[in-house]
Amino acid sequence: MSTELFHADGIGVTYPGMDRAALQDIDLRIDAGRHLGIIGESGSGKSTLTRVLLGLQRPTTGTVTYRGERVPAGRGRAARDFRRRVQVVLQDPFASLSPRMPVGRIIAEPVRALRPEWDADARAAEMLAAVELPADAAQRLPRELSGGQRQRVAIARALAVRPEVVIADEPVSALDVSVRAQVLRLLRRLAAHEELTIVAVSHDLGIIDGLCTDALVMTEGRIVERGPVIDVLENPTHPYTRELIESVPLLPPRPADAPRSTP
């Protein structure tokens, strides 16, 4: 039987001054081991949903839980435990990495904060190797690395505490096409090795197809379609999904190591 991690029931978010809700009546379940892709254009509500899952945005209506407990906010023990279990990789690694901190320390800091019983420096070295960066990268500053290397550092930092879930918000959109493929391949390998649950947020259908087992499509704050990623992309039922797919000239071939959806 699948282990339920996230459960959202009737989530709505309304911001002051907005004509419509940012999220409307969102029901969602994410089980352990699944790779969920959240697809939508700018303004569809996918980023707001991500913030709700991370506990950074309180819903106006509805509830969201993680392992049966309400997603915590603030800095208490429950919030620290949640951050250990759920980590995030953002679109722009340069903005999310401290410019004055060497890479080794960037990776080690969350280990010291969330896994104090571990040897943080040893874990940082282990993660540098896992993301295929040389050992001497530990002494470099983020500005000395390429965009693809910085995103590898961001992934290493997120995985260093051995989370259960990684939420990846447009994880490769800021990278060159050739580098994107390398980073996605790395994410797939590490997700399998670490037995991760992935929530990938993107407007890019190719990224979702190459990384996810399941997909949901959002527009105007609502989920309009969901299912196994192959079904959603190859046999869409909602007019918006069909329009979205038709706007893409040609999806790249699905990688041979892409995860497969199973019941």
N, C-alpha and C positions, 0 to 999 in steps of 0.2 A: 504493500500500500504506500502511495506517495506521501511524503512529509510536506505539509503545508508550511510555507514560510510567511509570505505576505498575504494578507487578506484585506481587501478594501470593499466596503459595503456602503453604497449610496453616497459616494464622495462628491461634494460640490464645493467650489471655491468661487467666491465673488469678491472682486476688488472694488473699493469705493470709486465712483465716477465712471465705471464701465457699463456699457449698454447691455451686455450679456455676461453670463457667468464664464469664468475661465475654465471651469470644469463643471460638468452637469451629470449627475446620477451615474457615477463611475463605479461599477462592480468589477472586481479583479481578484484573481487567485494566482499566486506564483508558487509552484512546488519546487522542492530541492532537486537540483540537477538539471532543471530546464533552462533553456536559453531563450528569453523572450525579447523580441524586437518590438519597439514602440515606434510606429511610422506616422509621420505627419509633417505638413508644411509649417512654416513659421506662423505662430499664432494659433496652432491647432490645440494647444493645451498640454502637449507632451512634456515640456519643461516644468510646467506647474505640477503635473502629476509626479515627475521625478522629485521635486522638492517636497511634496507631500510624503512620498515613500521614505525619504531621508529624514523626515521630521523637521525640516527647515520651514515648512509652511503648514500651519494648522488649517484643516478643512473647515469651511463654514458650516457644512452639514456632513453627516456620515462619520464613519470610523475607519481607521486603518490600523491593523495589528501585525506584529511580527512574532511568530511562534506563539500565537494566542494572547500576547500582551500588547497593549496599546503602544504604538511607536513613541518613544520618549523624546522630550526636548530638554534643552538646558545642559547642565554640566554634572549632574549627579551620577551615582553609581550605575543606574539603569542606562543612562545615556552613554556612558563609557563602554558598557558591555555591548550596547547596540552598535557603536562605532567599531568595536572590534569585530563584530560579526558582519557588518555591512560597510563596505568601502566604495569610494567613487573615483572614477577616472574622467577628467574633464577634457573638453575640446582643445583648449589652449594650454599645453604643458608649461610654456614659458611664464604665463600669468599665474599658474598654480604652484610654481616652484620658487622658493626663496632665492633671490638673485645673489645674496651674499653668503649662502650656506653651501659648502661642498656637497657633492652628490651623495657620498657615503653617509654623511650626517642627515641629509634629507630623508634617506631611506630608513635610517636607524631611529629617528625621532619618534615615529608612531609606535615602534616596537618598545622603546623605553616607556612611553606613556601608557600603552595598552597591554603590553606583555612584559611587565617588569622582571619576571622570573627568567627571561631569556637573555642570552648574550647578544645585545643589539648590534654590535659591530660585526660579529660573526654572521648574524642573519643578513645584514646588509651586503656583506661579501657574497653570501650564498645567492641572494636575489640578483645581484649584478651579473653573476654567471648565468642565472636562469633566464635573464632577458638578453643574454648574448652581448654584454658589454664587457670590455677589458677591465681587469682589476684596478688599473691605474685611473679609471674614470672616477673612482671614489674621491680622489683629491681635486677633481675639476669642479669648476662652477658651471651652472646651467648655460651661461652665455657662451661657453667654450664648446658646447655640443650642438649637433645639428637638430632640426626639428624632430626627426624620427628617433634620434637618440634620447632627446628630452622626453618624448612620449614613452619610451621604454623605461626611463627613470620613474615616471609617474605610475606606470604599471607595476614596477618593482616595489614602489612605496605602498601602493594599495594592497599588494599581495603579501607584503612582509609580515603582517600580523595573522596570516592564515584566515582570512574572512570566509564566511559561508557564501556571501553574495558580493558581486562587484556590479555597480551601476555605472555604465559607460555612456556618457552623454556626448554624442558626436565624437567618438574616440579617435577617428582618423581623418575627419573632414578637413582639418587644417594642413594636412600633409600632401606631398606630391603623390601622384597616382602610383608610381612604382614603390614608394615607401609605404603607402597604405597597405598594399598586398603583403608586405613583409610583416607589418605590425599586426594585421589581422591573423596571419598565420601563427604568429607568436601567441596572440590571445587564445586562439583555438587550442594550441598545444598546452599552454599553461592551464586553461580551464579544464581540460581533460586530466592533466596530471594532478591538479589540486582539487579535483571534484567540485568545481565551482558552479554556482548558479549565476547566470549572467542576465542582466537587464540592459539591453543596448537601445539607446534612443538616437534616432537618425531620420533625416529626410531622404537619405540615400538608400534606395532599395537594394542596391548591390551589396552594401555593407550588411544589411539585415539578412539578406539571402546567404551570405558567406559566413555568418557568425551564429545564426539563431535556429532553434528548432520550431519555435512558435512565433506568431506575429499578431499584433493588433494594430488597427488603423484608426487614427483620430482626426476629427475635423470639428471645428467650432466647439471645442470642449467636450465632445462626446466620442465614445468608441462606436464606430459604425461597422466594423468587421473584425473578426478574430478567428484563429484556427492555426493548424500546422502551417509553417511558413510556405511550403511548396503549394499548398492549396490556396492560400491567400494570394500568392503572386501569379500562379498559373490558372486558377479558376476563381477569380474574384466574383462576388455576388452583388456588392454594393456599387452603385454608379460612381461614387467618389473614388473608390479603390480602382475601378476600371479606368477612370480618367487619369488617375495618378500614374498607373502603370503605362498607359498609352503615351504619356508625356515623356517617357524614357525611351530613347531611340532603340537601345538594345541592352538587356541585362547581360553582364559578363557571365561566362560559364560558371556553374556552381563548383567551388573547389572540391576535389575528391575527399579532403579531410573535413569538410563542413559537417557539423552535427546533424543527425537525422532525427526526425520526430518519431517517437514511439508512444503508444497509448499510456 
